[in-house]
Every structure is written in C-alpha cells, then in structure tokens.
Amino acid sequence: MKDYFKMKLWGVSFYKPLFKEELKNVLSTTNEENLVNVLIYCYNKYSDMHPEVLEEVFSEYRRELNKAI
C-alpha cells in the first residue's frame, strides 16, 4: 500500500464520513492484487475507530477480494 494512501486515510480518520469517502477513493484506484493489502492495513489500523465503515466499504469489494486470495 502506498504511503500516500496511508497519509490520506490517517489525515481524515478523525471524521467518519470523510474517512469512508477517502477509503472508497483508495479502493477505486487500487488494483486487485493490492486490495488484500489495503484490507489488512485498514483493519489493523482503524478497526477500533471505524469498524462499521470498514465492514460496509469492504463488503462492496468482497468479490474482488475473493478473486485476489
């Protein structure tokens, strides 16, 4: 996962709606191979702060994640 994406997510992590939109932007620009890396990073870093956002956003990408695994 690129450091740029990590910085952007961290920068908006204090505000749930912005975090959700930025996470969607990150995922839309990430290729299938990196989806798993993004998922792991986000759950490790933000599962305490925004578990419902992670579940909602990543549920939209389950098909792609299953292909990548």
Secondary structure, DSSP 8 states (H G I E B T S, - for coil): --HHHHHHHHHHTTSHHHHHHHHHHHHHTS-HHHHHHHHHHHHHHHTTT-HHHHHHHHHTTHHHHHHH-
